[in-house]
Amino acid sequence: MSLTGKWVEFIYNTATGDMEHKIIYAPIGAFLFLTFVCIFLIASVKVDQWLGLPLIFNWSLNWLISVPIILAGLFLMLYAIFHFVKVKGTPVPLFPPPVLVCSGPYKYSRNPMLTGVFIQLFGLGIFLNSISLCFVFTPLFILANFWELKNVEEPELEKRLGQEYIEYKEKTPMFFPSFKNNNYIEQ
């Protein structure tokens, strides 16, 4: 079995296992994700300094543009988390909701929490005057998450939630919502 396959099995076994393991592993998973985000933030600022990249905007304009973007991303992320907590789950794949969540922002996107994080990273790029965070590291972060979702989380969700998730996945975009037709509607 490949390393990715082992990781899928570990997440599945933890997600469907006893509460003791979930309580141990979920904070570790959250910590690793936050560490990953911080590495991207720090690396982008260092790359900007190393390359001597110019500022995006002047300081007062940074605030005016970045704060609403950061707040919008934060709102989306928290709204998505609320829908997980409502059914007794967490955003961490090791302690997920026991059922498929397709309410609120999940009607329009399979991963609105991550979409919120992406928006926040872009806003932080403007706030920090980091060209590389806006245009290099945020897209790289999106690609890294896309790879992880396609190769680890989605296979685990298919295994745990079955046909219901497969149908939801076919009708609902991964990150960026489509407000047209083809959205998954709760039955």
Residue pairs with C-beta under 8 A, 6 or more apart in sequence:
1 9
4 151
4 152
7 152
8 152
8 155
8 156
8 159
11 93
11 94
11 152
11 153
11 156
12 156
12 159
12 160
14 21
14 22
14 25
14 94
14 95
15 22
15 93
15 94
15 95
15 96
15 156
15 160
16 160
22 94
22 95
23 95
25 94
25 95
26 90
26 92
26 94
26 95
27 92
28 94
29 92
29 93
29 94
29 95
30 90
30 91
30 92
33 92
36 144
37 117
37 121
37 141
40 121
40 133
40 137
40 138
40 140
40 141
41 121
41 124
41 128
41 133
41 137
43 137
44 125
44 128
44 130
44 132
44 133
44 136
44 137
45 128
45 130
45 133
47 53
47 132
47 136
47 137
48 129
48 130
48 131
48 132
48 133
51 132
53 130
53 131
53 132
54 131
55 129
56 62
56 125
56 126
56 129
56 130
56 131
56 134
57 65
57 126
57 129
62 126
62 127
62 129
63 127
65 126
66 123
66 124
66 126
66 127
67 123
67 127
68 123
69 119
69 120
69 122
69 123
69 126
70 119
70 120
70 123
70 124
70 127
72 119
72 123
73 115
73 116
73 117
73 118
73 119
73 120
73 121
73 122
73 123
74 116
74 120
75 116
76 105
76 112
76 113
76 115
76 116
76 119
77 112
77 113
77 116
77 117
77 120
78 116
79 104
79 105
79 112
79 116
80 91
80 104
80 105
80 106
80 112
80 113
80 116
81 91
81 113
82 104
83 101
83 103
83 104
83 105
83 106
84 90
84 91
84 96
84 97
84 101
84 113
87 97
87 98
87 99
87 101
88 97
88 98
89 95
89 96
89 97
89 98
89 101
90 96
90 97
91 113
93 153
93 156
96 160
99 161
100 161
100 164
100 165
100 168
102 168
102 172
102 184
102 185
102 186
103 186
104 112
105 112
105 177
106 112
106 172
106 184
107 172
107 183
107 184
107 185
107 186
108 172
108 173
108 177
108 178
108 179
108 183
109 115
109 172
109 173
109 174
109 175
109 176
109 177
110 168
110 169
110 172
110 173
110 174
110 175
111 145
111 149
111 174
111 175
112 177
114 145
114 149
114 175
115 175
115 176
115 177
117 141
118 138
118 141
118 142
118 175
121 133
121 137
121 138
121 141
122 133
122 134
122 138
124 130
124 133
125 131
125 132
125 133
125 134
125 135
125 137
125 138
126 134
130 137
142 175
146 174
146 175
149 174
154 169
157 165
157 169
158 165
158 166
158 169
167 184
168 184
171 182
171 183
171 184
172 183
172 184
